[in-house]
């Protein structure tokens, strides 16, 4: 799994825990829905400042976000 896929997977997990759609993530984070759609369609990676805004909306710290096995360095495919 590459970093884009891993970030989308983690965001989707956190959204599912809350029962949120991409629209609800937009409303809570202020990140434009078009940006969220682009991230979820894996057309581009997510910028650090955008990830920060998404995590603020989700109420999740960076440490919590990255504390899953598939986001560890040895699990990522760096292509």
PyMOL Python script that loads the backbone (N, CA, C, O; Angstrom):
from pymol import cmd

cmd.read_pdbstr("""\
ATOM      1  N   UNK A   1       0.855  -1.167   0.000  1.00  0.00           N
ATOM      2  CA  UNK A   1       0.000   0.000   0.000  1.00  0.00           C
ATOM      3  C   UNK A   1       0.907   1.238   0.000  1.00  0.00           C
ATOM      4  O   UNK A   1       1.890   1.292   0.740  1.00  0.00           O
ATOM      5  N   UNK A   2       0.573   2.221  -0.828  1.00  0.00           N
ATOM      6  CA  UNK A   2       1.376   3.441  -0.823  1.00  0.00           C
ATOM      7  C   UNK A   2       0.786   4.441   0.172  1.00  0.00           C
ATOM      8  O   UNK A   2      -0.279   4.206   0.743  1.00  0.00           O
ATOM      9  N   UNK A   3       1.480   5.544   0.369  1.00  0.00           N
ATOM     10  CA  UNK A   3       1.090   6.526   1.381  1.00  0.00           C
ATOM     11  C   UNK A   3      -0.281   7.131   1.077  1.00  0.00           C
ATOM     12  O   UNK A   3      -1.069   7.346   1.998  1.00  0.00           O
ATOM     13  N   UNK A   4      -0.583   7.409  -0.191  1.00  0.00           N
ATOM     14  CA  UNK A   4      -1.891   7.965  -0.545  1.00  0.00           C
ATOM     15  C   UNK A   4      -3.008   7.007  -0.154  1.00  0.00           C
ATOM     16  O   UNK A   4      -4.004   7.406   0.450  1.00  0.00           O
ATOM     17  N   UNK A   5      -2.827   5.731  -0.508  1.00  0.00           N
ATOM     18  CA  UNK A   5      -3.835   4.721  -0.180  1.00  0.00           C
ATOM     19  C   UNK A   5      -4.003   4.583   1.328  1.00  0.00           C
ATOM     20  O   UNK A   5      -5.123   4.462   1.824  1.00  0.00           O
ATOM     21  N   UNK A   6      -2.894   4.603   2.053  1.00  0.00           N
ATOM     22  CA  UNK A   6      -2.935   4.439   3.506  1.00  0.00           C
ATOM     23  C   UNK A   6      -3.648   5.613   4.175  1.00  0.00           C
ATOM     24  O   UNK A   6      -4.430   5.415   5.106  1.00  0.00           O
ATOM     25  N   UNK A   7      -3.386   6.826   3.710  1.00  0.00           N
ATOM     26  CA  UNK A   7      -4.044   7.994   4.299  1.00  0.00           C
ATOM     27  C   UNK A   7      -5.534   7.970   4.025  1.00  0.00           C
ATOM     28  O   UNK A   7      -6.333   8.255   4.918  1.00  0.00           O
ATOM     29  N   UNK A   8      -5.920   7.635   2.801  1.00  0.00           N
ATOM     30  CA  UNK A   8      -7.342   7.543   2.465  1.00  0.00           C
ATOM     31  C   UNK A   8      -8.014   6.455   3.307  1.00  0.00           C
ATOM     32  O   UNK A   8      -9.120   6.652   3.809  1.00  0.00           O
ATOM     33  N   UNK A   9      -7.353   5.321   3.459  1.00  0.00           N
ATOM     34  CA  UNK A   9      -7.909   4.232   4.269  1.00  0.00           C
ATOM     35  C   UNK A   9      -8.134   4.697   5.706  1.00  0.00           C
ATOM     36  O   UNK A   9      -9.183   4.427   6.291  1.00  0.00           O
ATOM     37  N   UNK A  10      -7.154   5.393   6.271  1.00  0.00           N
ATOM     38  CA  UNK A  10      -7.279   5.845   7.655  1.00  0.00           C
ATOM     39  C   UNK A  10      -8.369   6.892   7.803  1.00  0.00           C
ATOM     40  O   UNK A  10      -9.149   6.843   8.754  1.00  0.00           O
ATOM     41  N   UNK A  11      -8.432   7.839   6.874  1.00  0.00           N
ATOM     42  CA  UNK A  11      -9.508   8.837   6.911  1.00  0.00           C
ATOM     43  C   UNK A  11     -10.878   8.159   6.817  1.00  0.00           C
ATOM     44  O   UNK A  11     -11.805   8.513   7.545  1.00  0.00           O
ATOM     45  N   UNK A  12     -10.994   7.186   5.915  1.00  0.00           N
ATOM     46  CA  UNK A  12     -12.266   6.470   5.746  1.00  0.00           C
ATOM     47  C   UNK A  12     -12.647   5.726   7.026  1.00  0.00           C
ATOM     48  O   UNK A  12     -13.820   5.697   7.398  1.00  0.00           O
ATOM     49  N   UNK A  13     -11.671   5.128   7.696  1.00  0.00           N
ATOM     50  CA  UNK A  13     -11.952   4.433   8.962  1.00  0.00           C
ATOM     51  C   UNK A  13     -12.487   5.401  10.016  1.00  0.00           C
ATOM     52  O   UNK A  13     -13.473   5.120  10.698  1.00  0.00           O
ATOM     53  N   UNK A  14     -11.818   6.540  10.131  1.00  0.00           N
ATOM     54  CA  UNK A  14     -12.245   7.520  11.135  1.00  0.00           C
ATOM     55  C   UNK A  14     -13.618   8.092  10.807  1.00  0.00           C
ATOM     56  O   UNK A  14     -14.424   8.337  11.704  1.00  0.00           O
ATOM     57  N   UNK A  15     -13.880   8.303   9.531  1.00  0.00           N
ATOM     58  CA  UNK A  15     -15.200   8.775   9.127  1.00  0.00           C
ATOM     59  C   UNK A  15     -16.261   7.723   9.418  1.00  0.00           C
ATOM     60  O   UNK A  15     -17.345   8.054   9.899  1.00  0.00           O
ATOM     61  N   UNK A  16     -15.963   6.460   9.134  1.00  0.00           N
ATOM     62  CA  UNK A  16     -16.919   5.371   9.384  1.00  0.00           C
ATOM     63  C   UNK A  16     -17.232   5.256  10.872  1.00  0.00           C
ATOM     64  O   UNK A  16     -18.378   5.014  11.249  1.00  0.00           O
ATOM     65  N   UNK A  17     -16.214   5.429  11.720  1.00  0.00           N
ATOM     66  CA  UNK A  17     -16.440   5.383  13.168  1.00  0.00           C
ATOM     67  C   UNK A  17     -17.459   6.433  13.601  1.00  0.00           C
ATOM     68  O   UNK A  17     -18.209   6.229  14.556  1.00  0.00           O
ATOM     69  N   UNK A  18     -17.477   7.547  12.894  1.00  0.00           N
ATOM     70  CA  UNK A  18     -18.383   8.650  13.230  1.00  0.00           C
ATOM     71  C   UNK A  18     -19.674   8.623  12.409  1.00  0.00           C
ATOM     72  O   UNK A  18     -20.602   9.388  12.674  1.00  0.00           O
ATOM     73  N   UNK A  19     -19.724   7.744  11.422  1.00  0.00           N
ATOM     74  CA  UNK A  19     -20.881   7.684  10.533  1.00  0.00           C
ATOM     75  C   UNK A  19     -20.935   8.881   9.590  1.00  0.00           C
ATOM     76  O   UNK A  19     -22.013   9.314   9.185  1.00  0.00           O
ATOM     77  N   UNK A  20     -19.755   9.413   9.243  1.00  0.00           N
ATOM     78  CA  UNK A  20     -19.672  10.613   8.409  1.00  0.00           C
ATOM     79  C   UNK A  20     -19.508  10.283   6.940  1.00  0.00           C
ATOM     80  O   UNK A  20     -18.924   9.266   6.564  1.00  0.00           O
ATOM     81  N   UNK A  21     -20.038  11.171   6.125  1.00  0.00           N
ATOM     82  CA  UNK A  21     -19.795  11.157   4.685  1.00  0.00           C
ATOM     83  C   UNK A  21     -18.688  12.166   4.378  1.00  0.00           C
ATOM     84  O   UNK A  21     -18.237  12.890   5.265  1.00  0.00           O
ATOM     85  N   UNK A  22     -18.261  12.205   3.136  1.00  0.00           N
ATOM     86  CA  UNK A  22     -17.283  13.215   2.733  1.00  0.00           C
ATOM     87  C   UNK A  22     -17.858  14.615   2.932  1.00  0.00           C
ATOM     88  O   UNK A  22     -17.131  15.546   3.280  1.00  0.00           O
ATOM     89  N   UNK A  23     -19.149  14.760   2.712  1.00  0.00           N
ATOM     90  CA  UNK A  23     -19.785  16.066   2.902  1.00  0.00           C
ATOM     91  C   UNK A  23     -19.707  16.487   4.369  1.00  0.00           C
ATOM     92  O   UNK A  23     -19.430  17.649   4.663  1.00  0.00           O
ATOM     93  N   UNK A  24     -19.944  15.568   5.275  1.00  0.00           N
ATOM     94  CA  UNK A  24     -19.859  15.899   6.698  1.00  0.00           C
ATOM     95  C   UNK A  24     -18.423  16.245   7.102  1.00  0.00           C
ATOM     96  O   UNK A  24     -18.204  17.119   7.941  1.00  0.00           O
ATOM     97  N   UNK A  25     -17.446  15.559   6.502  1.00  0.00           N
ATOM     98  CA  UNK A  25     -16.053  15.890   6.759  1.00  0.00           C
ATOM     99  C   UNK A  25     -15.756  17.304   6.284  1.00  0.00           C
ATOM    100  O   UNK A  25     -15.059  18.055   6.966  1.00  0.00           O
ATOM    101  N   UNK A  26     -16.269  17.666   5.138  1.00  0.00           N
ATOM    102  CA  UNK A  26     -16.125  19.028   4.618  1.00  0.00           C
ATOM    103  C   UNK A  26     -16.725  20.042   5.591  1.00  0.00           C
ATOM    104  O   UNK A  26     -16.092  21.051   5.902  1.00  0.00           O
ATOM    105  N   UNK A  27     -17.926  19.786   6.068  1.00  0.00           N
ATOM    106  CA  UNK A  27     -18.603  20.713   6.972  1.00  0.00           C
ATOM    107  C   UNK A  27     -17.840  20.878   8.281  1.00  0.00           C
ATOM    108  O   UNK A  27     -17.776  21.983   8.819  1.00  0.00           O
ATOM    109  N   UNK A  28     -17.268  19.815   8.796  1.00  0.00           N
ATOM    110  CA  UNK A  28     -16.579  19.860  10.081  1.00  0.00           C
ATOM    111  C   UNK A  28     -15.146  20.390   9.964  1.00  0.00           C
ATOM    112  O   UNK A  28     -14.621  20.969  10.915  1.00  0.00           O
ATOM    113  N   UNK A  29     -14.517  20.194   8.805  1.00  0.00           N
ATOM    114  CA  UNK A  29     -13.109  20.573   8.662  1.00  0.00           C
ATOM    115  C   UNK A  29     -12.913  21.888   7.912  1.00  0.00           C
ATOM    116  O   UNK A  29     -11.909  22.572   8.109  1.00  0.00           O
ATOM    117  N   UNK A  30     -13.858  22.240   7.060  1.00  0.00           N
ATOM    118  CA  UNK A  30     -13.697  23.427   6.231  1.00  0.00           C
ATOM    119  C   UNK A  30     -12.852  23.193   4.990  1.00  0.00           C
ATOM    120  O   UNK A  30     -12.640  24.115   4.202  1.00  0.00           O
ATOM    121  N   UNK A  31     -12.367  21.968   4.808  1.00  0.00           N
ATOM    122  CA  UNK A  31     -11.607  21.631   3.602  1.00  0.00           C
ATOM    123  C   UNK A  31     -12.610  21.506   2.455  1.00  0.00           C
ATOM    124  O   UNK A  31     -13.606  20.795   2.591  1.00  0.00           O
ATOM    125  N   UNK A  32     -12.372  22.174   1.339  1.00  0.00           N
ATOM    126  CA  UNK A  32     -13.333  22.126   0.230  1.00  0.00           C
ATOM    127  C   UNK A  32     -13.677  20.690  -0.184  1.00  0.00           C
ATOM    128  O   UNK A  32     -12.812  19.815  -0.220  1.00  0.00           O
ATOM    129  N   UNK A  33     -14.931  20.476  -0.488  1.00  0.00           N
ATOM    130  CA  UNK A  33     -15.409  19.143  -0.871  1.00  0.00           C
ATOM    131  C   UNK A  33     -14.673  18.648  -2.113  1.00  0.00           C
ATOM    132  O   UNK A  33     -14.434  17.448  -2.248  1.00  0.00           O
ATOM    133  N   UNK A  34     -14.314  19.546  -3.012  1.00  0.00           N
ATOM    134  CA  UNK A  34     -13.579  19.126  -4.211  1.00  0.00           C
ATOM    135  C   UNK A  34     -12.205  18.580  -3.831  1.00  0.00           C
ATOM    136  O   UNK A  34     -11.734  17.618  -4.437  1.00  0.00           O
ATOM    137  N   UNK A  35     -11.564  19.180  -2.842  1.00  0.00           N
ATOM    138  CA  UNK A  35     -10.271  18.687  -2.368  1.00  0.00           C
ATOM    139  C   UNK A  35     -10.428  17.317  -1.728  1.00  0.00           C
ATOM    140  O   UNK A  35      -9.623  16.417  -1.969  1.00  0.00           O
ATOM    141  N   UNK A  36     -11.457  17.159  -0.919  1.00  0.00           N
ATOM    142  CA  UNK A  36     -11.716  15.865  -0.269  1.00  0.00           C
ATOM    143  C   UNK A  36     -11.981  14.794  -1.319  1.00  0.00           C
ATOM    144  O   UNK A  36     -11.449  13.688  -1.223  1.00  0.00           O
ATOM    145  N   UNK A  37     -12.799  15.113  -2.321  1.00  0.00           N
ATOM    146  CA  UNK A  37     -13.078  14.157  -3.403  1.00  0.00           C
ATOM    147  C   UNK A  37     -11.800  13.763  -4.129  1.00  0.00           C
ATOM    148  O   UNK A  37     -11.599  12.589  -4.441  1.00  0.00           O
ATOM    149  N   UNK A  38     -10.938  14.734  -4.399  1.00  0.00           N
ATOM    150  CA  UNK A  38      -9.678  14.465  -5.089  1.00  0.00           C
ATOM    151  C   UNK A  38      -8.787  13.553  -4.261  1.00  0.00           C
ATOM    152  O   UNK A  38      -8.166  12.635  -4.795  1.00  0.00           O
ATOM    153  N   UNK A  39      -8.722  13.802  -2.958  1.00  0.00           N
ATOM    154  CA  UNK A  39      -7.929  12.950  -2.063  1.00  0.00           C
ATOM    155  C   UNK A  39      -8.483  11.530  -2.075  1.00  0.00           C
ATOM    156  O   UNK A  39      -7.721  10.571  -2.204  1.00  0.00           O
ATOM    157  N   UNK A  40      -9.788  11.386  -1.943  1.00  0.00           N
ATOM    158  CA  UNK A  40     -10.394  10.056  -1.870  1.00  0.00           C
ATOM    159  C   UNK A  40     -10.336   9.309  -3.198  1.00  0.00           C
ATOM    160  O   UNK A  40     -10.366   8.078  -3.219  1.00  0.00           O
ATOM    161  N   UNK A  41     -10.255  10.033  -4.288  1.00  0.00           N
ATOM    162  CA  UNK A  41     -10.098   9.381  -5.593  1.00  0.00           C
ATOM    163  C   UNK A  41      -8.638   9.116  -5.900  1.00  0.00           C
ATOM    164  O   UNK A  41      -8.307   8.629  -6.981  1.00  0.00           O
ATOM    165  N   UNK A  42      -7.755   9.434  -4.951  1.00  0.00           N
ATOM    166  CA  UNK A  42      -6.304   9.192  -5.037  1.00  0.00           C
ATOM    167  C   UNK A  42      -5.675   9.857  -6.256  1.00  0.00           C
ATOM    168  O   UNK A  42      -4.680   9.372  -6.795  1.00  0.00           O
ATOM    169  N   UNK A  43      -6.260  10.964  -6.682  1.00  0.00           N
ATOM    170  CA  UNK A  43      -5.697  11.689  -7.820  1.00  0.00           C
ATOM    171  C   UNK A  43      -4.516  12.539  -7.397  1.00  0.00           C
ATOM    172  O   UNK A  43      -3.682  12.915  -8.221  1.00  0.00           O
ATOM    173  N   UNK A  44      -4.450  12.838  -6.114  1.00  0.00           N
ATOM    174  CA  UNK A  44      -3.295  13.578  -5.597  1.00  0.00           C
ATOM    175  C   UNK A  44      -3.128  13.218  -4.132  1.00  0.00           C
ATOM    176  O   UNK A  44      -4.061  12.754  -3.476  1.00  0.00           O
ATOM    177  N   UNK A  45      -1.929  13.442  -3.637  1.00  0.00           N
ATOM    178  CA  UNK A  45      -1.674  13.239  -2.221  1.00  0.00           C
ATOM    179  C   UNK A  45      -2.292  14.374  -1.429  1.00  0.00           C
ATOM    180  O   UNK A  45      -2.791  15.348  -1.992  1.00  0.00           O
ATOM    181  N   UNK A  46      -2.251  14.235  -0.133  1.00  0.00           N
ATOM    182  CA  UNK A  46      -2.803  15.276   0.725  1.00  0.00           C
ATOM    183  C   UNK A  46      -1.664  16.106   1.305  1.00  0.00           C
ATOM    184  O   UNK A  46      -0.681  15.563   1.811  1.00  0.00           O
ATOM    185  N   UNK A  47      -1.805  17.405   1.228  1.00  0.00           N
ATOM    186  CA  UNK A  47      -0.808  18.305   1.811  1.00  0.00           C
ATOM    187  C   UNK A  47      -0.912  18.237   3.334  1.00  0.00           C
ATOM    188  O   UNK A  47      -1.974  17.942   3.883  1.00  0.00           O
ATOM    189  N   UNK A  48       0.191  18.510   3.995  1.00  0.00           N
ATOM    190  CA  UNK A  48       0.235  18.437   5.449  1.00  0.00           C
ATOM    191  C   UNK A  48      -0.750  19.410   6.089  1.00  0.00           C
ATOM    192  O   UNK A  48      -1.419  19.055   7.060  1.00  0.00           O
ATOM    193  N   UNK A  49      -0.852  20.623   5.564  1.00  0.00           N
ATOM    194  CA  UNK A  49      -1.795  21.582   6.142  1.00  0.00           C
ATOM    195  C   UNK A  49      -3.243  21.152   5.917  1.00  0.00           C
ATOM    196  O   UNK A  49      -4.106  21.417   6.754  1.00  0.00           O
ATOM    197  N   UNK A  50      -3.510  20.498   4.804  1.00  0.00           N
ATOM    198  CA  UNK A  50      -4.858  19.980   4.550  1.00  0.00           C
ATOM    199  C   UNK A  50      -5.170  18.826   5.492  1.00  0.00           C
ATOM    200  O   UNK A  50      -6.268  18.757   6.045  1.00  0.00           O
ATOM    201  N   UNK A  51      -4.221  17.926   5.679  1.00  0.00           N
ATOM    202  CA  UNK A  51      -4.412  16.823   6.617  1.00  0.00           C
ATOM    203  C   UNK A  51      -4.666  17.364   8.018  1.00  0.00           C
ATOM    204  O   UNK A  51      -5.521  16.850   8.739  1.00  0.00           O
ATOM    205  N   UNK A  52      -3.925  18.399   8.402  1.00  0.00           N
ATOM    206  CA  UNK A  52      -4.123  19.031   9.702  1.00  0.00           C
ATOM    207  C   UNK A  52      -5.563  19.516   9.854  1.00  0.00           C
ATOM    208  O   UNK A  52      -6.184  19.279  10.890  1.00  0.00           O
ATOM    209  N   UNK A  53      -6.103  20.191   8.839  1.00  0.00           N
ATOM    210  CA  UNK A  53      -7.482  20.688   8.885  1.00  0.00           C
ATOM    211  C   UNK A  53      -8.484  19.534   8.971  1.00  0.00           C
ATOM    212  O   UNK A  53      -9.461  19.611   9.716  1.00  0.00           O
ATOM    213  N   UNK A  54      -8.240  18.471   8.210  1.00  0.00           N
ATOM    214  CA  UNK A  54      -9.128  17.311   8.262  1.00  0.00           C
ATOM    215  C   UNK A  54      -9.122  16.686   9.657  1.00  0.00           C
ATOM    216  O   UNK A  54     -10.170  16.315  10.185  1.00  0.00           O
ATOM    217  N   UNK A  55      -7.935  16.574  10.242  1.00  0.00           N
ATOM    218  CA  UNK A  55      -7.828  15.975  11.567  1.00  0.00           C
ATOM    219  C   UNK A  55      -8.447  16.858  12.636  1.00  0.00           C
ATOM    220  O   UNK A  55      -9.029  16.349  13.594  1.00  0.00           O
ATOM    221  N   UNK A  56      -8.333  18.169  12.491  1.00  0.00           N
ATOM    222  CA  UNK A  56      -9.023  19.070  13.410  1.00  0.00           C
ATOM    223  C   UNK A  56     -10.531  18.821  13.354  1.00  0.00           C
ATOM    224  O   UNK A  56     -11.199  18.736  14.385  1.00  0.00           O
ATOM    225  N   UNK A  57     -11.047  18.708  12.140  1.00  0.00           N
ATOM    226  CA  UNK A  57     -12.469  18.447  11.966  1.00  0.00           C
ATOM    227  C   UNK A  57     -12.898  17.127  12.584  1.00  0.00           C
ATOM    228  O   UNK A  57     -13.987  17.018  13.148  1.00  0.00           O
ATOM    229  N   UNK A  58     -12.038  16.131  12.474  1.00  0.00           N
ATOM    230  CA  UNK A  58     -12.329  14.811  13.036  1.00  0.00           C
ATOM    231  C   UNK A  58     -12.061  14.752  14.537  1.00  0.00           C
ATOM    232  O   UNK A  58     -12.507  13.825  15.213  1.00  0.00           O
ATOM    233  N   UNK A  59     -11.334  15.737  15.058  1.00  0.00           N
ATOM    234  CA  UNK A  59     -10.983  15.724  16.472  1.00  0.00           C
ATOM    235  C   UNK A  59      -9.924  14.686  16.808  1.00  0.00           C
ATOM    236  O   UNK A  59      -9.956  14.065  17.871  1.00  0.00           O
ATOM    237  N   UNK A  60      -8.982  14.507  15.880  1.00  0.00           N
ATOM    238  CA  UNK A  60      -7.956  13.466  16.015  1.00  0.00           C
ATOM    239  C   UNK A  60      -6.576  14.117  15.964  1.00  0.00           C
ATOM    240  O   UNK A  60      -6.320  14.971  15.116  1.00  0.00           O
ATOM    241  N   UNK A  61      -5.699  13.718  16.862  1.00  0.00           N
ATOM    242  CA  UNK A  61      -4.308  14.183  16.863  1.00  0.00           C
ATOM    243  C   UNK A  61      -3.518  13.430  15.786  1.00  0.00           C
ATOM    244  O   UNK A  61      -3.883  12.320  15.398  1.00  0.00           O
ATOM    245  N   UNK A  62      -2.440  14.045  15.312  1.00  0.00           N
ATOM    246  CA  UNK A  62      -1.572  13.373  14.345  1.00  0.00           C
ATOM    247  C   UNK A  62      -1.095  12.028  14.876  1.00  0.00           C
ATOM    248  O   UNK A  62      -1.071  11.039  14.144  1.00  0.00           O
ATOM    249  N   UNK A  63      -0.715  11.994  16.147  1.00  0.00           N
ATOM    250  CA  UNK A  63      -0.194  10.748  16.711  1.00  0.00           C
ATOM    251  C   UNK A  63      -1.240   9.638  16.660  1.00  0.00           C
ATOM    252  O   UNK A  63      -0.911   8.486  16.377  1.00  0.00           O
ATOM    253  N   UNK A  64      -2.485   9.976  16.929  1.00  0.00           N
ATOM    254  CA  UNK A  64      -3.559   8.975  16.850  1.00  0.00           C
ATOM    255  C   UNK A  64      -3.795   8.547  15.403  1.00  0.00           C
ATOM    256  O   UNK A  64      -4.000   7.366  15.121  1.00  0.00           O
ATOM    257  N   UNK A  65      -3.765   9.513  14.495  1.00  0.00           N
ATOM    258  CA  UNK A  65      -3.997   9.210  13.095  1.00  0.00           C
ATOM    259  C   UNK A  65      -2.974   8.214  12.561  1.00  0.00           C
ATOM    260  O   UNK A  65      -3.331   7.254  11.879  1.00  0.00           O
ATOM    261  N   UNK A  66      -1.705   8.446  12.872  1.00  0.00           N
ATOM    262  CA  UNK A  66      -0.633   7.615  12.327  1.00  0.00           C
ATOM    263  C   UNK A  66      -0.355   6.361  13.150  1.00  0.00           C
ATOM    264  O   UNK A  66       0.520   5.575  12.785  1.00  0.00           O
ATOM    265  N   UNK A  67      -1.076   6.156  14.248  1.00  0.00           N
ATOM    266  CA  UNK A  67      -0.833   5.011  15.123  1.00  0.00           C
ATOM    267  C   UNK A  67      -1.599   3.766  14.670  1.00  0.00           C
ATOM    268  O   UNK A  67      -2.371   3.180  15.429  1.00  0.00           O
ATOM    269  N   UNK A  68      -1.365   3.380  13.422  1.00  0.00           N
ATOM    270  CA  UNK A  68      -1.913   2.134  12.872  1.00  0.00           C
ATOM    271  C   UNK A  68      -0.776   1.444  12.121  1.00  0.00           C
ATOM    272  O   UNK A  68       0.104   2.107  11.571  1.00  0.00           O
ATOM    273  N   UNK A  69      -0.798   0.128  12.101  1.00  0.00           N
ATOM    274  CA  UNK A  69       0.306  -0.628  11.512  1.00  0.00           C
ATOM    275  C   UNK A  69       0.575  -0.264  10.055  1.00  0.00           C
ATOM    276  O   UNK A  69       1.734  -0.166   9.651  1.00  0.00           O
ATOM    277  N   UNK A  70      -0.471  -0.062   9.262  1.00  0.00           N
ATOM    278  CA  UNK A  70      -0.265   0.163   7.834  1.00  0.00           C
ATOM    279  C   UNK A  70       0.270   1.563   7.512  1.00  0.00           C
ATOM    280  O   UNK A  70       0.563   1.848   6.351  1.00  0.00           O
ATOM    281  N   UNK A  71       0.402   2.438   8.509  1.00  0.00           N
ATOM    282  CA  UNK A  71       1.036   3.736   8.290  1.00  0.00           C
ATOM    283  C   UNK A  71       2.436   3.801   8.893  1.00  0.00           C
ATOM    284  O   UNK A  71       3.011   4.883   9.006  1.00  0.00           O
ATOM    285  N   UNK A  72       2.982   2.662   9.275  1.00  0.00           N
ATOM    286  CA  UNK A  72       4.365   2.600   9.746  1.00  0.00           C
ATOM    287  C   UNK A  72       5.279   2.535   8.530  1.00  0.00           C
ATOM    288  O   UNK A  72       4.895   2.008   7.486  1.00  0.00           O
ATOM    289  N   UNK A  73       6.493   3.075   8.668  1.00  0.00           N
ATOM    290  CA  UNK A  73       7.442   3.117   7.557  1.00  0.00           C
ATOM    291  C   UNK A  73       7.640   1.769   6.889  1.00  0.00           C
ATOM    292  O   UNK A  73       7.644   1.683   5.661  1.00  0.00           O
ATOM    293  N   UNK A  74       7.803   0.718   7.677  1.00  0.00           N
ATOM    294  CA  UNK A  74       8.092  -0.600   7.109  1.00  0.00           C
ATOM    295  C   UNK A  74       6.888  -1.223   6.410  1.00  0.00           C
ATOM    296  O   UNK A  74       7.034  -2.239   5.731  1.00  0.00           O
ATOM    297  N   UNK A  75       5.709  -0.639   6.560  1.00  0.00           N
ATOM    298  CA  UNK A  75       4.516  -1.168   5.913  1.00  0.00           C
ATOM    299  C   UNK A  75       4.182  -0.450   4.601  1.00  0.00           C
ATOM    300  O   UNK A  75       3.391  -0.950   3.802  1.00  0.00           O
ATOM    301  N   UNK A  76       4.780   0.708   4.385  1.00  0.00           N
ATOM    302  CA  UNK A  76       4.443   1.520   3.213  1.00  0.00           C
ATOM    303  C   UNK A  76       5.307   1.151   2.018  1.00  0.00           C
ATOM    304  O   UNK A  76       6.502   0.885   2.142  1.00  0.00           O
ATOM    305  N   UNK A  77       4.672   1.144   0.872  1.00  0.00           N
ATOM    306  CA  UNK A  77       5.341   0.912  -0.401  1.00  0.00           C
ATOM    307  C   UNK A  77       5.725   2.284  -0.940  1.00  0.00           C
ATOM    308  O   UNK A  77       4.843   3.044  -1.339  1.00  0.00           O
ATOM    309  N   UNK A  78       6.971   2.616  -0.963  1.00  0.00           N
ATOM    310  CA  UNK A  78       7.433   3.963  -1.326  1.00  0.00           C
ATOM    311  C   UNK A  78       7.683   4.124  -2.813  1.00  0.00           C
ATOM    312  O   UNK A  78       8.808   4.415  -3.219  1.00  0.00           O
ATOM    313  N   UNK A  79       6.684   3.945  -3.614  1.00  0.00           N
ATOM    314  CA  UNK A  79       6.819   4.105  -5.066  1.00  0.00           C
ATOM    315  C   UNK A  79       6.303   5.444  -5.483  1.00  0.00           C
ATOM    316  O   UNK A  79       6.327   5.773  -6.669  1.00  0.00           O
TER     317      UNK A  79
END
""", "prot")
cmd.dss("prot")
cmd.show_as("cartoon", "prot")
cmd.util.cbc("prot")
cmd.orient("prot")
